[in-house]
Amino acid sequence: MDHITISLRNLLRNYKRTMLTLSVLVLGIVGMLVYAGYIDFSMWGYREETISGGLGHLRVYHSGYNTRGGESYLDYLMENEKDVYRELIRNKGIREITSELEINGLVSNGNTSEMTMSRGYDTDSVSVIRNSFTLKEGSFVTNGGTYQIALGVLLAEKLDARVGSYLTYMTTTRHGALNAIDLEVVGILETGLKEYDERLSVMSIETAKLLLDVEAADKFIVMLENTDDVPAIAKEFKKKTAALDIEVKTWDELAQFYNQVKAMNESYFLITQMIILVIVAFSIINTMRMVIYERMREIGTLRAIGMTKTGMVTMFMTEGLWLGIFAVIFGIAAAHLVAWIINVSGGIYISPPPGQSNGYHAMIRPDMIRYFQAAAIVIGSTIVGSLVPAIRAAGLKIDESLRYI
Amino acid sequence: MKTINNFEEAAANELLVNENHSEINTTDNLASSACLIRLSGVHKRYQLGKTTVNALNGVSFSINRGEFTAIAGPSGSGKTTILNLIGCIDDPTSGTVLVKGKNHQFMKDREASIFRNQTLGYIFQNFNLIPVLSVYENIEYPLRIGKIKIDRHTKEKIYSLIEDVGLSSYTKQRPDKLSGGQRQRVAVARALVCDPDIVMADEPTANLDHNTGLEILNLMQKLNRRLGTTFVISTHSEMIIEKSRRVIRVLDGKIESDTGEDYEYQNKTDYDTVDSERATCSA
């Protein structure tokens, strides 16, 4: 009869109390994992949205574009873009590569002029564009769509522009000359972000090159089959293109806002974990204290027949550990079940986040790492929670324990 | 007091042995060499709130190997305190308690625990069995605590003890399915499983009816004779007092009377370990 078996039997001795304690622990785990699943789903959704919303998994620039580019970014265009493209396309796991050229200017309907931030895309690779926006009206700028433009919905409103309208786009070329081209509005786009919808416009990269009087794109946007492959492919690509005078940035290096939101959510989750840890520890302390009072004479007897203080501490901590293990098993199972029910029922509706016009249905995204975290936290806190009463039990005077009624 | 005189004689004899390396006289030295328990000028004070309770006031006596001794007295007389001191589960306020020549006050917890496990067995008034363990497991548990390997030999020994206490049909039963007498039999077997030198029984029949109490007493006497284990019983039961070969009466924390050391068992027994024990008891 070892500690493991005897402590297990002791737990079942007062199964109602054990079940009550387990319920508290299981609820804690369910709360922690469902909340973590919600955060993970939100962050996963936000990540994919960020990536497919124009950022891409990888971005390839001319060396110095990010550090010294700034307003003179046109000095860092990818003059060797064909060589870079050739190297890029050789890698496995790449879904799409598109070149992009940023351009800022004024767009005018003859009466009103509005500032716009435009993106010139390689319109052969349309998925990046299509996933970036919702098409409200008309169509995307398509292949061969030189002299076409798609406008953000609020920008179109300001300019009183509709599909089929013509606008004049004015900007300065790379060499400082003023340039203007008339463009046909082919689509009205919506991003969900007010600031973007007021300023954004999209055109083909050929149009952007014409306006800026340049021959090259300022970046490649690379979409991979799988986001998890980013580190490996980025590493491989950096190695292969070391001689090409380019720099490669992964999405997470560029998505500052995503990283801030993630860090904030992780902080909230950490606070939740700490609260649950304290609840678990106090539940265990409370249960163990009751157990000790109930088994005072038994403690005296065990010490009298030769159990050491260490043995006593081990026995009570093993009971705490069992509670933790059961709580983790049942808690993870219950959390999985709750997540499944929420997901099957279509998720929980979340109101539109600040700055966005649409709400969404949050799902719960199970994650093994979160399960391990929860297991570690609960088992750790049950061990810590049972340590204090266990030390107290071991320190009891034997004769006093035996006299206890 | 006779017991004290015996110790003095033993010490004198030991001195003689050490100095002259000569053979020692038989009867007195057997008695002294077989002594297991020695209390010298033991005082025990408890603090009960703001009141100091003098539980023991200068108690001195010794108990030899194989004795069947009753420590008798009314409630609050100090008999359980004496048992706790002998059982190494309480410390005297002053004075010395030697069990097998060792003073547990100077032992670390681990050493004291091993000492209790291997040298002492306990029988309690309320049986104090572990409710989650079966009869067999309760008896086996002290061996587990003592980290003694449970092999075929030890299992046979446990079953033999179970047979001795008449519980062969109940090995898998939990204590709550047993009668009071049966529970106390389990406690007796548990107390004996580690082959202790001394078994302490604190009011072992107090919670039992007369006949069951008598059964338990007879069982302990039988085991005392057969195994040579020393039994020290705290009691106010006249039945136990009458059947004990030695009775130490305690009143208000003092020895009121002592029928004297019990030589009956020792005179019938051949000791293999006289020499080693002599040194211990005379220390």
Interface residues (C-beta under 8 A of the other chain):
Chain A: M1 D2 I6 R9 N10 L12 R13 R297 E298 G300 T301 L302 R303 A304 I305 G306 M307 T308 K309 T310 G311 K397 I398 D399 L402
Chain B: N84 G87 I89 D90 D109 R110 S113 I114 R116 N117 Q118 L120 G121 Y122 F124 N126 N128 I130 P131 V132 L133 E137 E140 Y141 P142 R144 I145 G146 R190 C194
